[in-house]
Amino acid sequence: MSKKKVADIIIETLQQAGVKRCYGIVGDTLNHITDAIRRSDIEWVHMRHEEAGAMAAGGEALLTGRLTACAGTCGPGSLHFVNGLFEAHRNRAPVVLIATQVATSEMGMDFPQEVDLKPIYDTCSHFCMTIHSPAQARRVTALAAQAALNKRGAAVIIVPGDISQMEVDEGLPFRPHQPQPVLRPSDAELDAIAEVLNAGKRITLYCGSGCEGAEREIVALAAKIQAPVAHTSRAKDFIEPNNPFNMGMTGILGVASGFRAIDACDTLLLLGADFAWSQFYPNEAKLIQIDSDATHLGRRHPVDIGVVGHIKETLEALLPRLHAREEQAFLRNSLKHREQTLQQLAEEEQPGTDGLIHPQYLTRLIDLHADDDAIFTADGGSPMVWLLRHIRSNGRRRTLTSLVHGTMANAMPEALGIKKALPQRQVISLSGDGGLAMLLGDLLTAVQENIPIKVIVYNNGSLGFVEMEQKVEGLLDAYTGLTNPDFARLAEVIGFYSRRVEHADTLEEAVRDVLSQPGPALLDVKVNRYELVMPPKVEMSQVLHTALYSAKAVLAGRGKEVEELVRSNFAD
């Protein structure tokens, strides 16, 4: 039997599992792995920070559904992936990390750069295993790929540097499998759901990311029972387009029509939704939850019926059991609220007085001039709010924000991975100034790897979302200010086409110009620092706390800031 190097077996198995690219930084214990990649059909993407590499891999994996790899050296190299891998894992993106380790003879000896990686990566993966002997290489790699693809998330292979270069008999031909089962509730469970829905008077559908692929069935269900449809942020791409029953999102990032559709219902049907914030569930309503994962049932809020099933197949079986509803009062009222919400959003999308640039206006211009099949990423914080509220989904566009992990600097590196995987699509990163600065070095990756992403910087000179949180809690904002460079000049030195805009009058032309560039391009926009992210329902406690902040600010000699806050959000 012929022999192969362990590194070659790992890469060969990953290639068979569908891996097209591997993101990382070379060196030391990884050298034999990268040499195997050099001789394979897998493309190596040279990043400047491993965290950005994991986020780029996660962006590619999520948008393509394909297993994507990242790899790092022992100690700090492999450890740097942790936040990006958390992001990919919580986004349910199939990513495999090759985390190399010091030689087996030195493991457990507190050797320089040795880190016990398994307990760390066990917390953010479905599979994490060390290859202890060369004979395990193919089997462990196949199991890692299988876990990432089928459980939808991260898998980690820990490879000691000396084992990666050893030769071994090829052994048994282990390979990953990706079955496609049909999953739906039992007939008795479907009958029970139908009984509750047929008796309901004000029914709302609440759709999560598990509804991908079931868009037609959801619209058919809404039409049959005359129900408004609200959705989570991660379901925006699937539920918003071509859906006359769409009410938008609820939650702190949501809008009034989405909030009301859920708050006012007497029956809520949760479809593939694992929305975490229990205060936004209705207080007095029957709740039915359908999810492919039984552990998700009732974990956010108690439910009356909880069943396991894929949404498309479940709705196909449920629809014939439901009575066609003629009563439309609740739906008509919900649609009226939706029109009011859309009008309010449109009013926010206007330029301010004296050239003030509202971030909503900037986002609307991006939405207007971006391609019909553009892909948008947004940093955690206010950019993700503006994306979710002001970027229109049309069935061809895609959006990606960090809402489950809630990290700060995801947009630009995820855009790198998405554009690398889908070079024919326009990919636009809506970056906060704080988020971009955190992983600024990987702008160099866009130039070195010739990845023509478009980066729009929402430059408000602050950690704006944190600043808002502090004010709403009645606190004086502290430690949120940012001393920023001219991001446009900085990007130009790196090799980007770039522009900077500080006045609303020149913004639309600049957006068109930057988005039309053939290579990497960056637009640095000075947006209003005092813009508030208004929740769909303003509680009295929030008003009182903001008033308390205002009083404290005036007493601290910061009355000008209070004046700007009021002018920007209520008087302009």
C-alpha positions as CSV (number, residue, x, y, z in Angstrom):
1,M,0.0,0.0,0.0
2,S,1.4,3.4,-0.9
3,K,2.3,5.9,1.7
4,K,1.3,9.6,2.0
5,K,2.3,12.5,4.2
6,V,-0.3,13.3,6.8
7,A,-0.6,16.9,5.6
8,D,-1.5,15.6,2.1
9,I,-4.1,13.3,3.5
10,I,-5.8,16.2,5.5
11,I,-5.9,18.5,2.5
12,E,-7.0,15.7,0.1
13,T,-9.9,14.8,2.4
14,L,-10.9,18.5,2.8
15,Q,-10.8,18.9,-1.0
16,Q,-13.1,15.9,-1.4
17,A,-15.5,17.5,1.1
18,G,-15.8,20.5,-1.1
19,V,-13.3,23.0,0.3
20,K,-12.2,25.6,-2.3
21,R,-10.2,28.0,-0.2
22,C,-8.2,28.2,3.0
23,Y,-7.7,31.5,4.9
24,G,-4.8,32.0,7.2
25,I,-1.2,33.0,7.9
26,V,1.7,30.6,7.1
27,G,4.6,29.6,9.4
28,D,6.2,27.1,11.7
29,T,4.1,24.1,12.5
30,L,1.8,24.9,9.6
31,N,4.4,24.7,6.9
32,H,3.8,21.1,5.8
33,I,0.0,21.8,5.6
34,T,0.5,24.9,3.5
35,D,2.9,23.0,1.2
36,A,0.2,20.4,0.7
37,I,-2.3,23.2,-0.1
38,R,0.3,24.6,-2.6
39,R,0.2,21.3,-4.5
40,S,-3.6,20.9,-4.3
41,D,-6.5,22.6,-6.0
42,I,-7.4,24.5,-2.8
43,E,-6.6,28.2,-3.0
44,W,-4.6,29.7,-0.1
45,V,-5.8,33.3,0.9
46,H,-3.0,35.2,2.7
47,M,-4.6,37.2,5.5
48,R,-3.0,39.8,7.8
49,H,-4.8,38.6,11.0
50,E,-6.1,35.2,11.8
51,E,-9.4,36.5,13.3
52,A,-10.1,38.1,10.0
53,G,-9.3,34.8,8.3
54,A,-11.9,32.9,10.3
55,M,-14.5,35.6,9.5
56,A,-13.7,35.6,5.8
57,A,-14.0,31.8,5.8
58,G,-17.3,32.1,7.7
59,G,-18.6,34.7,5.2
60,E,-17.8,32.4,2.3
61,A,-19.3,29.3,4.0
62,L,-22.5,31.0,4.9
63,L,-23.2,32.5,1.5
64,T,-22.2,29.4,-0.5
65,G,-23.2,26.7,1.9
66,R,-19.9,25.1,1.1
67,L,-17.3,23.8,3.6
68,T,-14.5,26.4,3.9
69,A,-11.2,26.1,5.7
70,C,-8.9,28.3,7.8
71,A,-5.5,27.4,9.2
72,G,-3.0,28.7,11.7
73,T,0.4,28.0,13.4
74,C,0.9,26.8,16.9
75,G,0.2,28.9,20.0
76,P,-0.9,32.5,19.2
77,G,-1.5,31.8,15.5
78,S,-4.1,29.1,16.1
79,L,-5.5,31.0,19.1
80,H,-6.2,34.2,17.1
81,F,-9.0,32.4,15.2
82,V,-11.2,32.1,18.2
83,N,-13.5,35.1,17.8
84,G,-13.9,34.6,14.1
85,L,-14.6,31.0,14.6
86,F,-17.3,31.9,17.3
87,E,-18.8,34.2,14.7
88,A,-18.9,31.5,12.0
89,H,-20.2,28.8,14.4
90,R,-23.0,31.0,15.7
91,N,-24.0,31.9,12.1
92,R,-24.2,28.2,11.4
93,A,-21.6,28.5,8.7
94,P,-19.7,25.2,7.9
95,V,-16.0,26.1,8.6
96,V,-13.1,23.8,9.5
97,L,-10.1,25.1,11.3
98,I,-6.7,23.4,11.0
99,A,-5.1,24.5,14.3
100,T,-1.5,23.3,14.4
101,Q,0.2,22.5,17.6
102,V,3.8,22.0,18.9
103,A,5.4,18.6,18.4
104,T,4.0,15.7,20.3
105,S,7.2,15.2,22.3
106,E,6.8,18.7,23.8
107,M,3.1,18.7,24.4
108,G,2.2,19.2,28.1
109,M,5.7,20.5,28.8
110,D,4.9,24.2,28.9
111,F,6.9,24.5,25.7
112,P,7.2,28.0,24.1
113,Q,4.0,28.8,22.1
114,E,2.2,25.7,23.4
115,V,-1.5,26.3,24.1
116,D,-4.0,23.7,25.1
117,L,-6.4,24.4,22.2
118,K,-9.0,21.7,22.8
119,P,-10.9,23.2,25.8
120,I,-10.9,26.6,24.1
121,Y,-12.3,25.4,20.8
122,D,-14.7,22.9,22.3
123,T,-16.8,26.0,23.3
124,C,-17.3,27.2,19.7
125,S,-17.4,24.0,17.5
126,H,-19.4,20.9,16.9
127,F,-16.2,18.8,16.7
128,C,-12.8,19.4,18.1
129,M,-10.2,16.6,18.1
130,T,-6.4,16.2,18.1
131,I,-4.8,13.9,15.6
132,H,-2.7,11.8,18.0
133,S,-1.2,9.4,15.4
134,P,-0.7,9.5,11.6
135,A,-3.2,6.7,11.1
136,Q,-6.0,8.9,12.4
137,A,-5.5,11.7,9.9
138,R,-8.1,10.8,7.2
139,R,-10.7,9.6,9.7
140,V,-10.5,12.7,11.9
141,T,-10.6,15.0,9.0
142,A,-13.6,13.3,7.4
143,L,-15.5,13.4,10.8
144,A,-14.6,17.1,11.2
145,A,-16.0,17.9,7.7
146,Q,-19.1,15.8,8.3
147,A,-19.8,17.6,11.6
148,A,-19.4,21.0,10.1
149,L,-21.6,20.3,7.1
150,N,-24.4,18.4,8.8
151,K,-24.6,20.3,12.1
152,R,-23.9,23.6,10.4
153,G,-21.1,25.2,12.3
154,A,-17.4,25.0,13.1
155,A,-15.1,22.0,13.4
156,V,-11.5,22.0,14.6
157,I,-8.7,19.6,13.7
158,I,-5.7,20.0,16.0
159,V,-2.5,18.8,14.2
160,P,0.9,18.6,16.0
161,G,3.6,19.9,13.7
162,D,5.7,16.7,13.7
163,I,2.7,14.5,12.8
164,S,1.8,16.7,9.8
165,Q,5.0,15.7,8.1
166,M,4.9,12.0,8.9
167,E,4.1,9.4,6.2
168,V,1.6,6.7,6.7
169,D,-0.3,4.1,4.7
170,E,-3.4,5.6,3.1
171,G,-5.6,3.2,5.2
172,L,-9.4,3.0,4.9
173,P,-11.1,5.5,2.6
174,F,-13.0,7.5,5.2
175,R,-15.0,10.4,3.7
176,P,-17.7,12.8,4.9
177,H,-21.4,12.2,4.2
178,Q,-24.1,14.9,3.9
179,P,-27.5,13.2,3.8
180,Q,-30.7,15.2,3.1
181,P,-33.5,13.8,5.3
182,V,-37.1,15.0,5.1
183,L,-38.2,16.0,8.6
184,R,-41.7,16.9,9.6
185,P,-44.0,16.5,12.6
186,S,-46.3,13.5,13.0
187,D,-49.9,13.6,11.7
188,A,-51.2,13.9,15.3
189,E,-49.0,16.9,15.9
190,L,-50.0,18.6,12.7
191,D,-53.7,18.1,13.6
192,A,-53.1,19.7,16.9
193,I,-51.4,22.7,15.3
194,A,-54.2,23.0,12.8
195,E,-56.8,23.0,15.6
196,V,-55.1,25.9,17.3
197,L,-54.6,27.9,14.1
198,N,-58.2,27.3,12.9
199,A,-59.5,28.6,16.3
200,G,-57.2,31.7,16.3
201,K,-58.6,35.2,15.6
202,R,-55.4,37.2,15.3
203,I,-52.7,35.0,14.0
204,T,-49.1,36.2,13.3
205,L,-46.3,34.2,11.6
206,Y,-42.8,34.8,13.0
207,C,-40.2,33.6,10.7
208,G,-36.5,32.9,11.3
209,S,-33.5,31.8,9.3
210,G,-34.8,28.3,9.3
211,C,-37.4,29.4,6.7
212,E,-34.8,29.6,3.9
213,G,-36.2,27.6,1.0
214,A,-39.8,27.8,2.3
215,E,-40.7,31.3,1.1
216,R,-43.5,30.2,-1.2
217,E,-45.1,28.0,1.5
218,I,-45.0,30.9,4.0
219,V,-46.7,33.3,1.6
220,A,-49.3,30.6,0.8
221,L,-49.9,30.0,4.5
222,A,-50.3,33.8,5.3
223,A,-52.7,34.1,2.4
224,K,-54.9,31.2,3.5
225,I,-55.2,32.3,7.1
226,Q,-54.9,36.1,6.5
227,A,-51.9,36.4,8.8
228,P,-49.3,39.2,8.9
229,V,-45.7,37.9,8.8
230,A,-42.9,39.3,10.9
231,H,-39.3,38.0,10.7
232,T,-36.0,38.0,12.6
233,S,-33.1,39.9,11.2
234,R,-31.4,36.7,9.8
235,A,-34.6,35.9,7.8
236,K,-34.7,39.3,6.1
237,D,-33.3,38.0,2.8
238,F,-35.9,35.2,2.5
239,I,-39.1,36.7,4.0
240,E,-39.0,40.4,3.0
241,P,-39.0,40.0,-0.9
242,N,-42.2,39.4,-2.8
243,N,-44.2,39.0,0.4
244,P,-47.3,41.2,0.6
245,F,-47.8,40.1,4.2
246,N,-44.4,41.2,5.4
247,M,-44.4,43.4,8.5
248,G,-40.6,43.6,9.1
249,M,-38.7,42.9,12.3
250,T,-39.4,43.1,16.0
251,G,-36.9,43.6,18.8
252,I,-34.7,46.5,19.7
253,L,-33.5,46.7,16.1
254,G,-36.9,46.2,14.6
255,V,-39.7,48.5,13.4
256,A,-43.1,49.4,14.7
257,S,-45.1,47.3,12.3
258,G,-43.2,44.1,13.1
259,F,-43.4,44.8,16.8
260,R,-47.2,45.4,16.7
261,A,-47.9,42.3,14.5
262,I,-46.5,40.1,17.3
263,D,-47.6,42.1,20.3
264,A,-51.2,42.3,19.2
265,C,-51.8,38.7,18.1
266,D,-53.6,36.0,20.0
267,T,-51.8,33.1,18.2
268,L,-48.1,33.2,17.3
269,L,-46.6,30.6,15.0
270,L,-42.8,30.5,15.3
271,L,-41.2,29.1,12.1
272,G,-37.5,28.3,12.3
273,A,-37.0,31.2,14.7
274,D,-34.9,31.2,17.8
275,F,-35.3,34.8,18.7
276,A,-33.6,35.4,22.1
277,W,-35.3,38.4,23.6
278,S,-38.3,37.1,25.6
279,Q,-39.6,40.6,26.4
280,F,-40.7,40.9,22.7
281,Y,-42.9,37.9,22.7
282,P,-46.7,38.5,23.3
283,N,-47.8,38.3,26.9
284,E,-51.2,36.7,26.2
285,A,-51.2,34.5,23.2
286,K,-50.9,30.8,22.3
287,L,-47.4,30.0,20.9
288,I,-46.6,27.2,18.5
289,Q,-43.0,26.6,17.6
290,I,-41.7,24.5,14.7
291,D,-37.9,24.0,14.5
292,S,-35.5,21.4,13.1
293,D,-33.7,21.3,16.5
294,A,-35.7,19.9,19.4
295,T,-33.4,21.7,21.9
296,H,-34.7,25.1,20.6
297,L,-38.3,24.4,21.5
298,G,-39.5,26.7,24.3
299,R,-36.0,27.8,25.3
300,R,-36.6,31.5,24.7
301,H,-40.2,31.7,25.8
302,P,-42.7,29.0,26.9
303,V,-44.7,27.5,24.0
304,D,-48.0,25.7,24.0
305,I,-47.0,23.3,21.2
306,G,-43.5,22.5,20.1
307,V,-42.7,20.2,17.2
308,V,-39.7,19.2,15.1
309,G,-39.6,19.6,11.4
310,H,-38.1,21.4,8.4
311,I,-40.3,24.4,7.6
312,K,-41.0,23.7,3.9
313,E,-42.0,20.1,4.4
314,T,-44.0,20.9,7.6
315,L,-46.0,23.6,5.9
316,E,-46.7,21.5,2.9
317,A,-48.3,18.9,5.2
318,L,-50.0,21.6,7.4
319,L,-51.7,23.7,4.7
320,P,-54.4,21.2,3.7
321,R,-55.5,20.9,7.3
322,L,-56.2,24.6,7.7
323,H,-59.5,26.4,7.0
324,A,-59.3,29.3,4.5
325,R,-60.0,32.5,6.6
326,E,-62.3,35.2,5.3
327,E,-62.0,37.6,8.2
328,Q,-59.3,40.2,7.3
329,A,-59.6,42.9,10.0
330,F,-56.3,42.0,11.9
331,L,-54.4,41.7,8.6
332,R,-55.8,45.0,7.2
333,N,-54.9,46.8,10.4
334,S,-51.4,45.3,10.3
335,L,-50.9,46.4,6.7
336,K,-52.0,50.0,7.7
337,H,-49.3,50.0,10.4
338,R,-46.8,48.7,7.8
339,E,-47.6,51.7,5.5
340,Q,-47.0,54.1,8.4
341,T,-43.7,52.4,9.3
342,L,-42.5,52.6,5.7
343,Q,-43.4,56.3,5.5
344,Q,-41.5,56.9,8.7
345,L,-38.4,55.0,7.4
346,A,-38.6,57.1,4.2
347,E,-38.7,60.3,6.2
348,E,-35.5,59.2,8.0
349,E,-33.7,58.7,4.7
350,Q,-33.5,62.4,3.8
351,P,-30.4,64.6,4.0
352,G,-30.2,66.8,7.1
353,T,-30.1,70.6,7.3
354,D,-26.8,72.4,6.7
355,G,-25.3,69.4,4.9
356,L,-25.7,67.0,7.9
357,I,-25.4,63.4,6.8
358,H,-27.9,61.1,8.5
359,P,-26.6,57.5,8.4
360,Q,-30.1,56.5,7.2
361,Y,-29.7,58.8,4.1
362,L,-26.3,57.3,3.4
363,T,-27.7,53.8,3.6
364,R,-30.6,54.7,1.3
365,L,-28.1,55.9,-1.3
366,I,-26.1,52.7,-1.1
367,D,-29.3,50.8,-1.5
368,L,-30.4,52.9,-4.5
369,H,-27.1,52.5,-6.4
370,A,-26.0,49.0,-5.4
371,D,-26.5,46.1,-7.9
372,D,-29.7,44.2,-7.8
373,D,-27.8,41.1,-6.6
374,A,-25.4,42.9,-4.3
375,I,-24.3,41.3,-1.0
376,F,-24.1,43.6,2.0
377,T,-22.2,43.0,5.3
378,A,-22.4,45.3,8.3
379,D,-20.4,45.7,11.5
380,G,-22.1,45.1,14.9
381,G,-23.5,48.3,16.2
382,S,-25.3,51.0,14.3
383,P,-24.3,50.0,10.8
384,M,-26.2,46.7,11.2
385,V,-29.3,48.6,12.2
386,W,-29.1,50.9,9.2
387,L,-28.6,47.8,6.9
388,L,-31.5,45.9,8.4
389,R,-33.9,48.9,8.2
390,H,-32.8,50.6,5.0
391,I,-31.4,48.1,2.6
392,R,-34.1,46.5,0.5
393,S,-34.1,42.8,-0.1
394,N,-35.4,41.7,-3.5
395,G,-34.9,38.0,-3.5
396,R,-31.4,38.3,-5.2
397,R,-29.6,40.4,-2.7
398,R,-28.1,38.9,0.5
399,T,-27.2,40.5,3.8
400,L,-24.9,39.4,6.7
401,T,-24.6,41.0,10.1
402,S,-23.3,39.7,13.4
403,L,-26.4,39.4,15.5
404,V,-26.0,36.1,17.2
405,H,-22.4,36.6,18.3
406,G,-22.6,40.4,18.2
407,T,-18.9,41.0,17.4
408,M,-17.7,44.4,16.3
409,A,-15.4,44.1,13.3
410,N,-17.0,41.4,11.1
411,A,-18.1,43.3,8.0
412,M,-14.9,43.9,6.1
413,P,-13.3,40.5,6.6
414,E,-16.6,38.7,5.8
415,A,-16.9,40.8,2.7
416,L,-13.4,39.6,1.7
417,G,-14.4,35.9,2.0
418,I,-17.7,36.4,0.2
419,K,-16.1,38.4,-2.7
420,K,-13.4,35.8,-3.0
421,A,-16.0,33.0,-3.3
422,L,-18.4,35.0,-5.5
423,P,-16.3,37.3,-7.7
424,Q,-19.1,38.1,-10.1
425,R,-21.2,39.7,-7.3
426,Q,-20.9,43.2,-5.9
427,V,-19.9,43.0,-2.2
428,I,-20.3,46.0,0.0
429,S,-19.1,46.3,3.6
430,L,-21.0,48.8,5.8
431,S,-18.2,49.4,8.4
432,G,-18.3,51.4,11.6
433,D,-15.2,53.5,12.2
434,G,-14.5,51.5,15.4
435,G,-15.0,48.2,13.6
436,L,-12.8,49.0,10.7
437,A,-10.0,50.3,12.9
438,M,-10.1,47.0,14.9
439,L,-9.0,44.8,11.9
440,L,-7.7,47.6,9.7
441,G,-4.7,45.6,8.6
442,D,-6.8,43.3,6.4
443,L,-7.5,46.1,4.0
444,L,-4.0,45.1,2.8
445,T,-5.5,41.6,2.0
446,A,-8.0,43.2,-0.4
447,V,-5.1,44.7,-2.4
448,Q,-2.6,41.8,-2.1
449,E,-5.3,39.2,-3.1
450,N,-7.0,41.5,-5.6
451,I,-10.4,41.3,-3.9
452,P,-12.4,44.3,-5.1
453,I,-14.7,44.8,-2.1
454,K,-16.4,48.2,-1.5
455,V,-16.1,49.6,2.0
456,I,-18.4,52.3,3.3
457,V,-17.2,53.8,6.6
458,Y,-19.8,55.3,8.9
459,N,-17.5,57.7,10.5
460,N,-19.1,59.3,13.6
461,G,-16.0,59.5,15.7
462,S,-17.4,57.2,18.4
463,L,-18.5,53.8,19.4
464,G,-21.9,55.0,18.6
465,F,-24.1,52.1,19.6
466,V,-22.3,51.9,23.0
467,E,-22.7,55.6,23.4
468,M,-26.4,55.3,22.8
469,E,-26.7,52.4,25.3
470,Q,-25.1,54.6,28.0
471,K,-27.4,57.5,27.3
472,V,-30.5,55.3,27.4
473,E,-29.4,54.0,30.8
474,G,-29.2,57.6,32.1
475,L,-25.4,57.6,32.1
476,L,-23.0,60.2,30.8
477,D,-21.3,58.6,27.8
478,A,-17.7,57.7,28.6
479,Y,-14.7,56.2,26.8
480,T,-16.6,56.0,23.5
481,G,-14.9,58.8,21.6
482,L,-12.5,57.8,18.7
483,T,-9.7,59.8,17.3
484,N,-9.8,58.6,13.7
485,P,-7.4,59.1,10.8
486,D,-8.7,60.2,7.4
487,F,-9.7,56.7,6.4
488,A,-9.8,57.7,2.7
489,R,-6.2,58.9,2.7
490,L,-5.1,55.8,4.6
491,A,-6.9,53.5,2.2
492,E,-5.3,55.3,-0.8
493,V,-1.8,54.7,0.6
494,I,-2.8,51.0,1.0
495,G,-3.9,50.8,-2.7
496,F,-7.6,51.4,-2.6
497,Y,-9.5,53.9,-4.7
498,S,-11.0,56.2,-2.0
499,R,-13.0,59.3,-1.3
500,R,-14.1,61.2,1.8
501,V,-17.4,63.1,2.1
502,E,-18.4,65.5,4.9
503,H,-21.5,67.3,3.3
504,A,-24.7,65.8,2.1
505,D,-24.7,67.7,-1.1
506,T,-21.8,65.7,-2.6
507,L,-22.8,62.3,-1.1
508,E,-24.9,60.7,-3.9
509,E,-22.3,61.3,-6.6
510,A,-19.5,59.9,-4.3
511,V,-21.6,56.7,-3.5
512,R,-22.2,56.1,-7.3
513,D,-18.5,56.7,-8.0
514,V,-17.1,54.4,-5.3
515,L,-19.5,51.6,-6.1
516,S,-18.7,51.7,-9.8
517,Q,-14.9,51.2,-9.3
518,P,-13.4,48.0,-10.7
519,G,-11.0,47.4,-7.8
520,P,-11.1,47.8,-4.0
521,A,-12.7,51.1,-3.1
522,L,-13.5,52.9,0.2
523,L,-15.8,55.8,1.0
524,D,-15.2,57.6,4.3
525,V,-18.4,59.4,5.3
526,K,-18.7,61.8,8.2
527,V,-22.2,60.9,9.6
528,N,-24.2,62.4,12.4
529,R,-22.7,61.4,15.8
530,Y,-25.9,62.1,17.7
531,E,-28.2,59.8,15.7
532,L,-30.3,57.7,17.9
533,V,-31.3,54.1,17.1
534,M,-35.0,54.3,18.0
535,P,-36.6,51.0,19.1
536,P,-40.0,50.1,17.7
537,K,-41.7,50.9,21.0
538,V,-40.2,53.6,23.3
539,E,-40.7,52.7,26.9
540,M,-41.2,55.4,29.5
541,S,-38.1,54.2,31.4
542,Q,-36.0,54.9,28.3
543,V,-37.4,58.4,28.0
544,L,-36.7,59.1,31.7
545,H,-33.2,57.7,31.5
546,T,-32.4,59.7,28.4
547,A,-33.8,62.8,30.2
548,L,-31.6,61.9,33.1
549,Y,-28.6,61.8,30.8
550,S,-29.5,65.2,29.3
551,A,-29.7,66.7,32.8
552,K,-26.3,65.2,33.7
553,A,-24.8,66.4,30.5
554,V,-26.0,70.0,31.0
555,L,-24.6,70.0,34.6
556,A,-21.3,68.7,33.3
557,G,-21.0,71.5,30.9
558,R,-22.0,69.4,27.8
559,G,-25.3,71.2,27.0
560,K,-24.2,71.6,23.3
561,E,-24.3,67.8,23.0
562,V,-27.9,67.7,24.3
563,E,-28.9,70.4,21.9
564,E,-27.3,68.4,19.0
565,L,-29.1,65.2,20.2
566,V,-32.5,66.9,20.1
567,R,-31.9,68.7,16.9
568,S,-30.6,65.6,15.0
569,N,-33.4,63.3,16.1
570,F,-36.4,65.3,16.8
571,A,-36.2,68.8,15.1
572,D,-34.4,68.1,11.8
